[in-house]
Amino acid sequence: MKVILKKDFDTLGKIGEIVDVKRGYARNFLIPKGIVLTADDKNIKILAAEQQRSELKLSKDKKIAEKLAEKLDGVSCTATVKVGEEDKVFGSVTTQEIADLLKDKGFEIDRKKISLDEPIKALGIYTIPIKLHAEVEAKIKLWVVKE
C-alpha cells in the first residue's frame, strides 16, 4: 500500500515522501496515529499544495533572516562584569545577558538562537554566532570589560 508521510518517521522516511508499506501496518498503526495518509490523487494534490506553501514560507523567513543578519554583522556590545583579584570574573556572561544587550540596541533576538559553546568567564573580545535561520548565521562582537 502506498502512503504519504505526514511526519518524519525514522524507519520510513521524511515528511512528504511516498512510501510503500504493508496494508495492515498502515491501517492498524500508521493511519490511526496520524503519521501517514493514503496516497490517492486527492491527497497527493493536497501534499503538493502544502509543500509549495511551506517552501514560500521558508524562502520568506530566509530573506527576513538575511536582512537581519546584514544589520547584526556590524553590531558590537559591551558587557560590564564584576571582577576580583587578577581580573577573575564573578559568574559568567550568558546568552540571556547577550540577548538583553542586543535588545538595548534595538534587536529582538531569542536567547536560544545565540550559540555559546560555554559561558564566557574571562575578560576580552569575543565573536558570538547567532543562528537566525537554518541557513543564515550572523556574528556580533562582544566586549567583556570590568566595572
C-alpha positions in Angstrom: 0.0 0.0 0.0 1.4 3.4 -0.9 1.2 6.1 1.7 2.3 9.7 2.1 4.2 10.6 5.3 2.7 13.5 7.3 5.6 13.4 9.8 9.2 12.3 9.8 9.4 8.7 10.8 12.8 7.0 11.5 12.1 3.7 9.8 10.1 5.0 6.8 11.5 8.4 5.7 10.9 12.2 5.8 7.8 14.2 5.7 6.1 14.3 2.2 7.7 11.2 0.9 5.5 8.5 -0.7 6.5 5.1 0.6 5.2 1.5 0.2 4.2 -0.3 3.4 2.2 -3.4 4.2 -1.6 -2.8 4.3 -2.0 -4.0 7.9 0.8 -1.8 9.2 -0.7 1.2 7.5 -4.3 0.6 8.6 -3.6 -0.6 12.1 -0.7 1.7 13.2 0.3 4.5 10.8 -3.1 5.9 9.8 -4.6 5.9 13.3 -1.5 7.6 14.8 -1.8 10.3 12.1 1.7 9.5 10.7 0.5 8.9 7.1 -2.2 9.4 4.6 -3.2 7.1 1.8 -1.5 8.0 -1.5 -4.6 8.7 -3.6 -4.9 11.5 -6.2 -6.6 13.9 -3.8 -4.0 13.6 -1.0 -1.1 13.9 -3.5 -2.6 17.2 -4.7 -3.1 18.4 -1.1 0.6 17.4 -0.4 1.9 19.3 -3.4 0.0 22.5 -2.4 1.2 22.2 1.2 4.8 21.8 0.0 4.5 24.9 -2.2 3.2 26.9 0.8 5.9 25.7 3.1 8.6 26.5 0.5 7.3 30.0 0.1 7.2 30.5 3.9 10.8 29.2 4.2 12.1 31.5 1.5 10.3 34.5 3.1 11.8 33.6 6.5 15.2 33.2 5.0 15.0 36.6 3.3 14.0 38.2 6.6 16.8 36.4 8.4 19.3 37.6 5.8 18.3 41.2 6.2 18.6 40.9 9.9 22.0 39.3 9.6 23.2 42.2 7.5 22.2 44.6 10.2 23.6 42.4 13.0 27.0 41.8 11.4 28.3 45.3 12.3 27.0 45.3 15.9 29.2 45.2 18.9 28.0 45.1 22.5 29.8 45.7 25.8 29.1 43.6 28.9 30.4 45.0 32.1 31.1 42.4 34.8 32.4 42.4 38.3 35.9 41.1 38.7 38.0 40.1 41.7 41.7 39.7 42.1 43.8 39.2 39.0 40.8 40.1 36.8 38.9 36.9 37.7 35.2 37.3 36.6 32.5 36.6 39.2 29.9 34.4 37.4 29.7 34.5 33.6 28.2 36.2 30.7 25.2 34.1 29.5 23.1 34.0 26.4 20.3 35.8 28.2 22.6 38.7 29.1 23.7 38.9 25.4 20.1 38.9 24.3 19.4 41.8 26.7 22.3 43.8 25.4 21.0 43.2 21.8 17.5 44.3 23.0 19.0 47.6 24.2 20.5 48.1 20.7 17.1 47.5 19.2 17.3 43.8 18.1 14.8 41.3 19.4 16.8 38.1 19.4 15.7 34.9 21.3 18.4 33.7 23.6 18.1 30.2 22.2 19.4 31.5 18.8 22.6 32.7 20.4 25.1 29.9 20.4 27.8 29.8 23.0 29.9 26.6 23.4 30.4 27.5 27.1 29.6 30.6 29.2 32.1 33.4 29.0 34.1 33.6 32.2 37.0 35.9 31.2 37.6 39.4 30.1 38.2 40.0 26.4 36.7 40.4 22.9 34.5 37.5 21.6 32.8 36.8 18.3 29.4 35.4 19.1 27.5 33.5 16.4 23.7 33.9 16.2 21.7 31.3 14.3 18.8 33.3 12.7 17.7 30.6 10.3 18.8 27.1 9.3 21.0 28.6 6.6 21.7 32.1 7.9 24.1 32.9 10.7 25.2 36.4 11.9 28.2 37.2 14.1 28.4 40.0 16.6 31.3 41.3 18.7 31.1 41.1 22.4 33.4 43.1 24.6 33.6 41.8 28.2 35.1 44.6 30.4 35.4 45.1 34.1 33.2 47.6 36.0 
